Amino acid sequence: MDTAGERPSGRAPIDAAPSRPTQARRRLALGTPLLTLAGFALLIGAWHVASVYLVRSVLFPPPLPVFRRACEMLVEGDLLSEIAASLGRILVGFLLGSLVGAALGLLVGSSRLMRVLLDPMLETLRFIPAVAMITVAVIWFGIGEESKVFIIFYATVFIVLITTAAGVAGISKNKIRAAKTLGAGPVQTFAFVILPATVPMILTGMRVAMSNAFTAIVAAEMVSANNGIGSLIWKARLYMLIDDIFVALMVLAALGFLMDRLFRWAISTFAGRYSPQI
């Protein structure tokens, strides 16, 4: 028979080594920045090889002249002003589109009446690309900031709306029945069951819509703007400034990467329990 002193206490020793999953997560956390840098190095290396050894054209410059030109534009201050103009428009239109899209998605997903009523409008308008709406936006709002913000809004709202509605539709009926069984009313069911379960899909839709926002702002600025990354590309095309074009493309890629990482960091920091698994 075991004595009381020989019985296991059920507690791990204080000096116990970390579990294998914990060690693996730590190694992954340390290795991820290095892998990211290696990925960028691979991309730049492929660009150099393609431009120097495969294409060999002045229309496809190597990375070094493009980086040099980017540094010159940063010192002159022109590049920072173009970036600030585009980012301001993107943030305003993206946030407005995300708010409206999430609200409509929750409404459409929660109410069969609204889903049937709004479905014909949504399923027709969302197939009109934002680029096709640029001329309409200029006619409606002029060539000021409103037309660019509208284009970003249009490019964002439908993606967030559809993913939100899909998130609501994917909620298990048993969760809703359990909430009602425990005495939750419609408002409580929405606030404590439907909304929390849908947040990951809302965030996923916002992340996907962000790339659409970058695409739309470049097209809008090419047509009706005197500043911004799209305007920079348009002016460089007119004067065949190939290095400037590639600087703008490189800036777009870098901004998109940074915005996506910032978005993911904000989710994990302030809404970790709702973080989408992507």
C-alpha positions, 0 to 999 in steps of 0.5 A: 500500500502506498503511503501518504508521502509516496503519493504524487502531488499532481504538481509538476516540479518547479524546475521541470523542463519546458514541454516539447510544444513550448520549445517548438513554439519558441524555436518557431518564434525565433526562426520566423524573422530569419525565414522572412528575411530569407524569403525577401532575399530569395525574391530580390535574388530572383529579380536580379537573376531575371533582369541581368541574365534572362531579360536583359532589357532597360525596361526591366531594371535590376534591384540595385538601381531601383533601390538607389533611386528609391533612396534619392526620392526619399531624400528629396521627400517626394516619395514620402508625400506620395505614400502619405497621400495614398495611405490616407485615402486607403485607411479612410475608405477601408475603415468605412467599407469594413464598418458598413460591410460588417454591419450589413453582413450581420444583418443579412446573415441574421435575417432571412427576410433581409437576405432574400431582399438584399441578395439581388442587389448585392449579387449584381453590384459586387460583380462590377469591379471598382476600376469600372466605377472610377469614372462614375465616382469622378462624375459624382464626387469630382476629382477631390478626395471623395472620389478616391475614398468612394472607390476604396469603400466600394472595393472593400464593402462587398468582401467584408459583407460576404465573409461576415454573412458566411460567418453568421450562416456557419454558426452552429444552430446548437449554440443558438438553441443553447443560448435560448434555452438558458433564457437569452433573448434576441439581443443577448443571443446576438451580442454573446453568441452570433457576434463573437462567433462571426468576428474571425470571419469579419477580420478575415474579410478585412484582411482580404479586402485590404489587397483590393483597397491597394489595387483600387487606389492605384487605379483611381490615382492614375485617373484622377489624382495629382499625388499618390503612388498611382499618380507617381506610376502614371507620371513615370510612364509618361516620361518613361522613367522605368526606375520610378515605376519600379520604385512605386511597385516596390513601395506598394509591395512593401506597404502591403506587407507591412499593413498586413503584418500590422493588421495581424499584430493588432488582432493578436494583441487586442483580439487574440481570442478572435484571431482567424487561423490564417 
